């Protein structure tokens, strides 16, 4: 928690990619992991000055580079 990274690629089905893009999670955006739920699902991330909770299933399909 607390580490920042940049989104490089999202490998998911088109509907999921479009949903994440609509929420502001696009390639090139910097995200910070804020909190994990007790069992690891969902994850709370900060991006573009707001918080977003995403499922672990979706997060595992996102390729990032550490900053």
C-alpha positions in Angstrom: 0.0 0.0 0.0 1.1 3.5 -0.7 3.2 2.7 -3.8 2.5 4.5 -7.1 2.7 3.0 -10.6 1.7 3.9 -14.2 -0.8 1.8 -16.1 0.9 0.3 -19.2 -1.8 -2.1 -20.5 -5.2 -3.5 -19.7 -5.7 -7.1 -20.9 -9.4 -7.8 -20.5 -12.6 -8.2 -22.5 -13.7 -5.1 -24.5 -16.7 -4.4 -22.1 -14.4 -4.4 -19.0 -11.8 -2.2 -20.7 -14.5 0.3 -21.7 -15.9 0.3 -18.2 -12.5 0.9 -16.7 -11.7 3.6 -19.3 -15.0 5.3 -18.5 -14.0 5.3 -14.8 -10.7 7.1 -15.7 -8.4 4.1 -15.5 -6.6 4.5 -18.8 -3.2 3.7 -20.1 -0.6 6.2 -18.8 -2.5 7.2 -15.7 -0.7 7.1 -12.4 -2.4 5.0 -9.7 -1.6 4.5 -6.0 -2.8 1.5 -4.0 -4.5 2.9 -0.9 -6.0 -0.2 0.7 -6.7 -3.9 0.3 -9.7 -5.6 1.8 -9.0 -8.3 4.4 -9.2 -11.1 1.8 -7.6 -9.0 -1.0 -10.8 -8.2 -2.9 -11.6 -5.3 -3.7 -8.6 -3.0 -3.9 -9.0 0.7 -3.3 -6.8 2.8 -5.6 -6.3 6.6 -6.0 -6.2 8.1 -9.5 -6.9 11.5 -11.0 -7.7 12.9 -7.5 -10.4 10.4 -6.6 -10.7 6.9 -5.1 -11.8 3.8 -7.1 -12.5 0.3 -5.8 -11.8 -2.4 -8.3 -12.1 -6.2 -8.1 -9.0 -8.2 -7.8 -10.0 -10.1 -10.9 -9.8 -6.9 -12.9 -6.7 -5.6 -11.2 -4.8 -8.8 -12.1 -5.3 -8.0 -15.8 -3.7 -4.6 -15.6 0.0 -4.3 -16.4 1.8 -1.5 -14.6 5.3 0.0 -14.2 6.5 1.1 -10.8 7.5 4.8 -10.4 
